[in-house]
Amino acid sequence: MATTANKQSSSGGTRVKVQQFGRMLSGMVMPNIGAFIAWGLITALFIPTGWFPHAGLAALVDPTIKYLLPLLIGYTGGQMVNGKRGGVIGAIATMGVIVGADIPMFLGAMVVGPLAGWILRGFDRAVEGKIKAGFEMLVNNFSIGIIGALLALGALKGIGPVIQGLTNILSSGVEFLVNNHLLPLVNIIIEPGKVLFLNNAINHGILTPIATEESLRLGKSVLYMLESNPGPGLGILLAYWLVGKGSAKSSAPGAVVIHFLGGIHEIYFPYILMNPRLILAVIGGGITGTFTFQLLGAGLTASPSPGSILAYFAMTPKGGYLPMLAGVIAATVVSFLIASVLLKAGKNNEEEADLEDAAAKMRDMKAAGTAAPTAAASAANTVGTAEVASNVRNKADVHKIVFACDAGMGSSAMGASVLRKKLQNAGVNITVVNSAVSEIPGDADIVVTQKTLTERAVAVNPKAEHISIDNFLKSPKYDELVERLK
């Protein structure tokens, strides 16, 4: 028994570490997705095989992917660690890996950006309170300049070549899978990984850098479609809609819209957690979709983030719509058929688990990848504490409500949509938006977060009223807030 417990603890600890790694990568990539999309659109439109070939306009493609995108990632990584100063030195160090390699240095930027910010933060703490009055600006500017120059040189001669070698190894592995028609088997790892919230580490840490380099050479890459294919999840939701029962059946239609059109895949994770056998359905759908993509030569020009069918259409190159749709539909059909059989078989043997319990399990798993709340955070999360109560806003003082989650695109978008609809039905005209917890706007009057993120939200915007909830999709605090603001 003790051995089993130790194994489970070790497995859980590994998953949490990978989740945290994935969150770090996501935090560097997600804020810059708009730039990736811009590059993808320019590529799809103006390269020689694009919709409107134009050599002059296509000249933007190469410098954008080799300089702009890595610099944005490096800046964001440094900023995550040490604010704007960290961002500046992160960008300086990233130039070293860019010049030191012949391929787009996304992985290099993910390494040196946070590293440069961490080194500068150590220097800042070492000299804090020791700088004579009047010399602060001089020390601040020259510390970035000197340390940044040294880091750029080190990245040029050391980190850049190492990262390029690692990327070449990963690319060779992918090429082996493609040449031997084994690429669909990768979904055996990807689909369970998504449900365990390891998708950021898989997608942003491995697939996107390799896919982007491949897209630069070939104009498209099927690797963008391995993790983001909305078909497997759509099949699960359609099966619950048609043959499910209880709260899962009634909530599935709304989840279909959020998942397939909104691209928020985590909406279907609780449906699998409440019936873990359905992981076979998404694996089957994922393998089928990838096989179809590869068979028909499908590919996207850039990362479709979020993984919406609308993003798929936007990132599909000229002549690629039929292969793209075929892969998505095939994945949906196979996932739906397997899930339907498993759901019908399950009805005869066991009571269907409650969707709320599965959602709670999902939140616990996701929260495990974040730092555990401190005592201060726990106090802030307790209803009626002095800190939260002191910031309670009256109706006249509330003009903007912000939902915040890690990336600002998943659960917060769902929560914002739910509250926005409730306020509209009540005749309350208040702006409701969603954002990443690290980018909560300063003019937010009320900030809604999950409990594990409240401490970070308070640190970003201490002036706002902070509301902690358990479930973005369904919380009694929504109705309480609507009543207060009516």
C-alpha positions as CSV (number, residue, x, y, z in Angstrom):
1,M,0.0,0.0,0.0
2,A,2.8,2.4,0.9
3,T,4.6,1.6,-2.3
4,T,1.4,2.3,-4.3
5,A,0.9,5.6,-2.5
6,N,4.5,6.6,-3.1
7,K,4.2,5.9,-6.8
8,Q,1.0,7.9,-7.0
9,S,2.6,10.8,-5.2
10,S,5.6,10.7,-7.5
11,S,3.4,10.5,-10.5
12,G,1.3,13.5,-9.3
13,G,4.5,15.4,-8.5
14,T,5.8,14.9,-12.0
15,R,2.5,16.0,-13.5
16,V,2.5,19.1,-11.4
17,K,6.1,20.0,-12.4
18,V,5.2,19.5,-16.1
19,Q,2.1,21.6,-15.6
20,Q,4.1,24.4,-14.1
21,F,6.6,24.2,-16.9
22,G,3.8,24.4,-19.4
23,R,2.3,27.4,-17.7
24,M,5.6,29.2,-17.9
25,L,5.9,28.5,-21.6
26,S,2.2,29.5,-22.1
27,G,2.8,32.7,-20.3
28,M,5.5,33.6,-22.8
29,V,3.7,32.5,-25.9
30,M,0.0,33.3,-25.3
31,P,0.3,37.1,-25.0
32,N,2.0,37.1,-28.4
33,I,-0.4,34.9,-30.2
34,G,-1.7,37.9,-32.2
35,A,1.8,38.4,-33.7
36,F,1.9,34.7,-34.6
37,I,-1.4,35.0,-36.3
38,A,-0.3,38.1,-38.2
39,W,2.7,36.2,-39.5
40,G,0.5,33.3,-40.5
41,L,-1.9,35.5,-42.4
42,I,1.0,37.3,-44.3
43,T,2.5,33.9,-45.1
44,A,-0.8,32.4,-46.3
45,L,-1.6,35.5,-48.5
46,F,1.7,36.5,-50.1
47,I,4.2,33.6,-50.4
48,P,4.6,32.1,-53.9
49,T,2.0,29.5,-53.1
50,G,-0.4,31.8,-51.3
51,W,-3.7,33.4,-52.2
52,F,-2.1,36.6,-53.6
53,P,1.6,35.9,-54.3
54,H,3.6,39.1,-54.0
55,A,7.4,39.1,-53.6
56,G,7.6,42.5,-52.1
57,L,5.0,41.9,-49.4
58,A,6.3,38.4,-48.7
59,A,9.6,39.9,-47.7
60,L,7.9,40.4,-44.3
61,V,7.7,36.7,-43.7
62,D,11.4,35.8,-43.0
63,P,12.4,38.7,-40.6
64,T,9.1,38.4,-38.7
65,I,9.6,34.8,-37.8
66,K,13.3,35.1,-37.2
67,Y,13.4,38.4,-35.3
68,L,10.1,39.8,-34.2
69,L,8.5,36.6,-32.8
70,P,11.5,35.4,-30.8
71,L,12.2,39.0,-29.5
72,L,8.6,39.2,-28.3
73,I,8.9,35.8,-26.5
74,G,12.2,36.8,-25.0
75,Y,10.8,40.1,-23.8
76,T,7.7,38.6,-22.3
77,G,9.8,35.9,-20.5
78,G,12.0,38.5,-19.0
79,Q,9.1,40.6,-18.0
80,M,7.4,37.7,-16.2
81,V,10.5,37.4,-14.0
82,N,11.5,41.1,-13.4
83,G,9.0,43.5,-14.9
84,K,9.9,45.9,-17.7
85,R,13.6,45.8,-16.9
86,G,13.5,42.1,-17.2
87,G,11.7,42.4,-20.5
88,V,14.4,44.7,-21.9
89,I,17.3,42.5,-20.9
90,G,15.4,39.4,-22.0
91,A,15.1,40.9,-25.5
92,I,18.8,41.8,-25.5
93,A,19.8,38.3,-24.6
94,T,17.4,36.9,-27.2
95,M,19.3,38.7,-30.0
96,G,22.3,36.5,-29.1
97,V,20.4,33.3,-29.8
98,I,18.8,34.7,-32.9
99,V,22.2,35.6,-34.4
100,G,23.8,32.4,-33.2
101,A,21.4,30.1,-35.1
102,D,20.0,29.7,-38.6
103,I,16.5,28.7,-37.5
104,P,13.7,30.6,-35.7
105,M,14.8,30.7,-32.1
106,F,11.6,30.2,-30.1
107,L,13.1,27.7,-27.8
108,G,16.1,29.8,-27.3
109,A,14.0,32.8,-26.5
110,M,12.0,30.7,-23.9
111,V,15.3,29.9,-22.2
112,V,17.3,33.1,-22.3
113,G,14.4,35.5,-21.7
114,P,13.5,34.3,-18.2
115,L,17.1,33.6,-17.4
116,A,18.2,37.1,-18.2
117,G,15.3,38.5,-16.2
118,W,16.3,36.3,-13.2
119,I,20.0,37.4,-13.4
120,L,19.0,41.0,-13.5
121,R,16.6,40.6,-10.6
122,G,19.4,39.1,-8.6
123,F,21.6,42.1,-9.3
124,D,18.8,44.5,-8.5
125,R,18.2,42.9,-5.1
126,A,22.0,42.9,-4.4
127,V,22.3,46.7,-4.9
128,E,18.9,47.6,-3.4
129,G,19.3,50.4,-0.9
130,K,23.1,50.8,-1.6
131,I,23.0,53.2,-4.5
132,K,23.8,56.8,-3.6
133,A,21.1,59.4,-4.3
134,G,21.3,60.8,-7.8
135,F,23.0,57.7,-9.3
136,E,19.9,55.5,-9.5
137,M,19.2,56.1,-13.3
138,L,22.9,55.6,-14.1
139,V,23.1,52.3,-12.3
140,N,19.8,51.1,-13.6
141,N,20.6,51.8,-17.3
142,F,24.3,50.6,-17.2
143,S,23.3,47.4,-15.3
144,I,21.0,46.5,-18.1
145,G,23.5,47.5,-20.8
146,I,26.5,45.7,-19.3
147,I,24.8,42.5,-18.1
148,G,22.6,42.4,-21.3
149,A,25.7,42.7,-23.5
150,L,27.4,39.8,-21.6
151,L,24.3,37.6,-21.8
152,A,23.9,38.3,-25.5
153,L,27.5,37.3,-26.2
154,G,27.1,34.2,-24.1
155,A,23.9,33.3,-25.9
156,L,25.5,33.9,-29.3
157,K,28.4,31.5,-28.7
158,G,26.8,29.1,-26.3
159,I,23.1,28.8,-25.9
160,G,22.2,29.5,-29.5
161,P,24.1,26.6,-31.1
162,V,23.0,24.2,-28.3
163,I,19.3,25.1,-28.9
164,Q,19.7,24.7,-32.6
165,G,21.2,21.3,-32.1
166,L,18.3,20.3,-29.8
167,T,15.8,21.6,-32.4
168,N,17.5,19.6,-35.1
169,I,17.2,16.5,-33.0
170,L,13.5,17.1,-32.4
171,S,12.9,17.9,-36.1
172,S,14.7,14.7,-37.1
173,G,12.4,12.7,-34.7
174,V,9.3,14.3,-36.2
175,E,10.6,13.6,-39.7
176,F,11.2,10.0,-38.8
177,L,7.6,9.7,-37.6
178,V,6.3,11.4,-40.8
179,N,8.4,9.3,-43.2
180,N,7.3,6.1,-41.4
181,H,3.7,7.1,-41.2
182,L,3.8,6.9,-37.4
183,L,2.7,10.5,-36.7
184,P,-0.9,9.6,-35.8
185,L,0.5,7.6,-32.8
186,V,1.6,10.8,-31.2
187,N,-2.0,11.4,-30.3
188,I,-1.8,8.5,-27.8
189,I,0.3,10.9,-25.7
190,I,-1.3,14.2,-26.7
191,E,-5.0,13.4,-25.9
192,P,-4.5,12.2,-22.3
193,G,-1.9,15.0,-21.8
194,K,-4.5,17.6,-22.7
195,V,-7.0,16.3,-20.1
196,L,-4.2,16.4,-17.5
197,F,-3.4,20.0,-18.5
198,L,-0.1,19.1,-20.0
199,N,-1.1,20.6,-23.4
200,N,0.8,23.8,-22.9
201,A,4.1,21.9,-22.4
202,I,3.4,19.7,-25.4
203,N,2.1,22.4,-27.7
204,H,4.1,25.5,-26.9
205,G,7.2,23.7,-25.8
206,I,7.7,21.1,-28.5
207,L,5.2,21.3,-31.4
208,T,4.9,25.0,-32.2
209,P,8.7,25.7,-32.5
210,I,9.2,22.7,-34.8
211,A,6.0,23.5,-36.8
212,T,7.0,27.1,-37.3
213,E,10.3,26.2,-38.7
214,E,8.6,23.7,-41.0
215,S,6.0,26.2,-42.0
216,L,8.8,28.6,-43.0
217,R,10.3,26.0,-45.3
218,L,7.1,24.4,-46.7
219,G,4.5,27.1,-46.3
220,K,2.5,24.9,-43.9
221,S,2.8,22.3,-41.1
222,V,0.6,19.5,-40.0
223,L,2.2,19.7,-36.5
224,Y,0.0,22.7,-35.7
225,M,-3.0,20.4,-36.0
226,L,-1.9,17.6,-33.7
227,E,-2.9,19.1,-30.4
228,S,-5.4,21.8,-31.6
229,N,-7.8,19.6,-33.6
230,P,-11.3,20.4,-32.3
231,G,-12.7,17.2,-33.7
232,P,-12.0,14.7,-30.8
233,G,-13.5,17.0,-28.2
234,L,-16.5,17.8,-30.4
235,G,-17.2,14.1,-30.7
236,I,-17.3,13.7,-26.9
237,L,-19.7,16.6,-26.5
238,L,-22.0,15.4,-29.3
239,A,-22.2,12.0,-27.7
240,Y,-23.2,13.4,-24.4
241,W,-25.7,15.6,-26.1
242,L,-27.4,12.7,-27.9
243,V,-27.0,9.7,-25.6
244,G,-25.9,11.2,-22.3
245,K,-28.2,12.0,-19.3
246,G,-28.6,14.5,-16.5
247,S,-26.6,17.7,-16.2
248,A,-24.0,16.5,-18.7
249,K,-26.6,16.0,-21.4
250,S,-28.3,19.4,-20.8
251,S,-25.0,21.3,-20.7
252,A,-23.4,19.7,-23.7
253,P,-25.0,21.9,-26.4
254,G,-23.6,25.1,-24.9
255,A,-20.3,23.4,-24.4
256,V,-20.2,22.5,-28.2
257,V,-20.4,26.2,-29.1
258,I,-17.8,27.2,-26.6
259,H,-15.4,24.4,-27.7
260,F,-15.9,24.3,-31.5
261,L,-16.4,28.0,-32.3
262,G,-14.7,29.6,-29.3
263,G,-11.7,27.2,-29.3
264,I,-11.8,26.6,-25.5
265,H,-10.9,22.9,-25.3
266,E,-10.9,22.7,-21.6
267,I,-14.7,22.9,-21.6
268,Y,-14.9,19.2,-22.5
269,F,-12.3,17.9,-20.0
270,P,-14.8,17.4,-17.1
271,Y,-16.9,15.3,-19.4
272,I,-14.0,12.9,-19.8
273,L,-13.0,13.0,-16.1
274,M,-16.5,12.0,-15.1
275,N,-16.2,8.9,-17.3
276,P,-12.4,8.2,-17.8
277,R,-13.1,5.5,-20.3
278,L,-13.9,8.2,-22.8
279,I,-10.2,8.9,-23.1
280,L,-10.2,6.1,-25.6
281,A,-12.7,8.1,-27.7
282,V,-10.5,11.2,-28.0
283,I,-7.4,9.0,-28.6
284,G,-9.2,7.3,-31.4
285,G,-10.5,10.6,-32.8
286,G,-7.1,12.2,-32.6
287,I,-5.3,9.3,-34.3
288,T,-8.0,9.3,-37.1
289,G,-7.8,13.0,-37.6
290,T,-4.0,13.1,-37.8
291,F,-4.0,10.1,-40.2
292,T,-6.4,11.9,-42.4
293,F,-4.5,15.2,-42.2
294,Q,-1.3,13.4,-43.2
295,L,-2.9,11.3,-45.9
296,L,-4.4,14.3,-47.6
297,G,-1.5,16.7,-47.1
298,A,-3.2,19.1,-44.7
299,G,-1.4,21.8,-42.8
300,L,-1.7,25.3,-41.3
301,T,0.5,28.3,-41.9
302,A,0.6,29.2,-38.2
303,S,-0.7,28.2,-34.8
304,P,-4.5,28.2,-34.5
305,S,-4.8,29.7,-31.0
306,P,-7.3,29.2,-29.6
307,G,-8.1,25.9,-31.3
308,S,-11.3,27.0,-32.9
309,I,-12.6,25.9,-36.3
310,L,-12.7,29.6,-37.2
311,A,-9.0,29.8,-36.4
312,Y,-8.5,26.7,-38.6
313,F,-10.1,28.4,-41.5
314,A,-8.0,31.6,-41.0
315,M,-4.7,29.6,-40.9
316,T,-5.4,27.2,-43.8
317,P,-3.4,27.9,-46.9
318,K,-4.8,28.1,-50.4
319,G,-6.1,24.7,-51.6
320,G,-6.0,23.2,-48.1
321,Y,-9.6,23.5,-46.9
322,L,-10.8,20.1,-48.0
323,P,-8.0,18.2,-46.3
324,M,-8.4,20.3,-43.1
325,L,-12.2,19.8,-42.9
326,A,-11.8,16.1,-43.7
327,G,-9.4,15.6,-40.8
328,V,-11.7,17.5,-38.3
329,I,-14.8,15.7,-39.5
330,A,-13.1,12.2,-39.4
331,A,-11.8,12.9,-35.8
332,T,-15.3,14.0,-34.8
333,V,-17.1,11.0,-36.2
334,V,-14.7,8.4,-34.7
335,S,-14.7,10.1,-31.3
336,F,-18.5,10.4,-31.3
337,L,-19.0,6.7,-32.2
338,I,-16.6,5.4,-29.6
339,A,-17.9,7.7,-26.9
340,S,-21.5,6.8,-27.7
341,V,-20.8,3.1,-27.3
342,L,-19.0,3.7,-24.1
343,L,-21.7,5.9,-22.7
344,K,-24.5,3.4,-23.5
345,A,-22.5,0.5,-22.0
346,G,-21.8,2.6,-18.9
347,K,-25.5,3.2,-18.3
348,N,-26.1,-0.4,-17.7
349,N,-23.3,-0.9,-15.2
350,E,-22.9,2.2,-13.1
351,E,-24.5,5.5,-12.2
352,E,-23.2,8.4,-14.3
353,A,-20.9,10.7,-12.3
354,D,-22.1,14.2,-11.6
355,L,-20.7,16.9,-13.9
356,E,-20.1,19.2,-11.0
357,D,-17.9,16.6,-9.2
358,A,-15.9,16.1,-12.4
359,A,-15.5,19.9,-12.8
360,A,-14.3,20.1,-9.3
361,K,-11.8,17.4,-10.0
362,M,-10.6,19.3,-13.0
363,R,-10.1,22.5,-11.1
364,D,-8.1,20.6,-8.5
365,M,-5.8,19.1,-11.2
366,K,-5.4,22.5,-12.9
367,A,-4.7,24.3,-9.6
368,A,-2.0,21.8,-8.7
369,G,0.1,23.3,-11.5
370,T,0.1,26.7,-9.7
371,A,1.9,27.7,-6.6
372,A,0.0,26.8,-3.5
373,P,-1.8,29.8,-1.9
374,T,0.0,31.3,1.0
375,A,-1.6,32.2,4.2
376,A,-2.2,35.7,2.9
377,A,-3.9,34.3,-0.2
378,S,-6.1,32.0,2.0
379,A,-7.1,35.0,4.0
380,A,-8.0,37.0,0.9
381,N,-10.1,34.1,-0.3
382,T,-12.1,33.9,2.9
383,V,-15.4,35.7,2.4
384,G,-15.7,38.7,4.7
385,T,-12.0,39.3,5.3
386,A,-11.0,42.8,6.0
387,E,-8.9,43.2,2.8
388,V,-11.6,42.0,0.5
389,A,-14.5,43.7,2.4
390,S,-12.7,47.0,2.4
391,N,-12.8,47.1,-1.4
392,V,-16.5,46.2,-1.9
393,R,-17.8,48.5,-4.6
394,N,-21.3,50.0,-4.9
395,K,-23.3,50.0,-8.1
396,A,-22.3,53.6,-9.0
397,D,-18.6,52.7,-8.6
398,V,-18.6,49.6,-10.9
399,H,-17.9,50.2,-14.6
400,K,-15.7,47.2,-15.6
401,I,-15.6,43.6,-14.3
402,V,-12.6,41.5,-15.3
403,F,-12.4,37.7,-15.2
404,A,-8.8,36.5,-14.9
405,C,-7.2,33.1,-15.4
406,D,-3.6,32.0,-16.2
407,A,-3.7,32.6,-20.0
408,G,-6.7,34.9,-20.2
409,M,-8.3,32.7,-22.9
410,G,-9.9,29.6,-21.4
411,S,-11.9,29.5,-18.2
412,S,-12.0,33.3,-17.8
413,A,-13.6,33.7,-21.2
414,M,-16.3,31.2,-20.2
415,G,-16.9,33.0,-16.9
416,A,-17.1,36.4,-18.5
417,S,-19.6,35.1,-21.0
418,V,-21.8,33.7,-18.3
419,L,-21.8,36.8,-16.1
420,R,-22.2,39.1,-19.2
421,K,-25.4,37.3,-20.1
422,K,-26.8,37.4,-16.6
423,L,-26.2,41.2,-16.4
424,Q,-27.8,41.8,-19.8
425,N,-30.9,39.8,-18.7
426,A,-31.1,41.9,-15.6
427,G,-30.8,45.2,-17.6
428,V,-27.4,46.1,-16.1
429,N,-25.0,47.8,-18.5
430,I,-21.5,47.1,-17.2
431,T,-18.5,46.1,-19.3
432,V,-17.3,42.5,-18.6
433,V,-14.0,41.3,-20.1
434,N,-11.5,38.6,-19.5
435,S,-7.7,38.7,-19.3
436,A,-4.6,36.9,-18.1
437,V,-4.1,37.3,-14.3
438,S,-0.7,39.0,-15.0
439,E,-2.4,41.6,-17.3
440,I,-5.4,42.7,-15.3
441,P,-6.2,46.3,-16.4
442,G,-5.7,49.1,-13.9
443,D,-9.2,50.4,-14.5
444,A,-10.9,47.1,-13.4
445,D,-13.4,47.8,-10.6
446,I,-14.2,44.1,-9.8
447,V,-11.8,41.2,-10.5
448,V,-13.1,37.6,-10.5
449,T,-10.6,34.7,-10.2
450,Q,-10.4,31.2,-9.1
451,K,-9.3,30.9,-5.5
452,T,-5.8,29.7,-6.3
453,L,-5.1,32.9,-8.4
454,T,-6.6,35.5,-6.0
455,E,-3.3,36.3,-4.4
456,R,-1.7,37.1,-7.8
457,A,-4.7,39.1,-8.8
458,V,-4.6,41.2,-5.7
459,A,-0.9,41.9,-6.3
460,V,-1.5,43.1,-9.8
461,N,-4.5,45.3,-9.0
462,P,-4.8,45.8,-5.2
463,K,-7.4,48.6,-5.6
464,A,-10.1,46.5,-7.2
465,E,-12.7,44.4,-5.4
466,H,-11.6,40.8,-5.7
467,I,-14.1,37.9,-5.8
468,S,-12.9,34.3,-5.5
469,I,-15.0,31.5,-7.0
470,D,-14.7,27.7,-7.5
471,N,-16.3,27.3,-10.8
472,F,-16.3,29.8,-13.7
473,L,-19.3,28.2,-15.3
474,K,-21.6,28.1,-12.3
475,S,-21.2,30.1,-9.1
476,P,-23.9,31.5,-6.7
477,K,-21.7,34.6,-6.4
478,Y,-22.8,35.6,-9.9
479,D,-26.4,36.0,-8.9
480,E,-25.3,37.8,-5.7
481,L,-23.3,40.2,-7.8
482,V,-26.1,40.8,-10.3
483,E,-28.5,41.6,-7.4
484,R,-26.0,44.0,-5.9
485,L,-25.5,45.8,-9.3
486,K,-29.2,45.9,-10.3
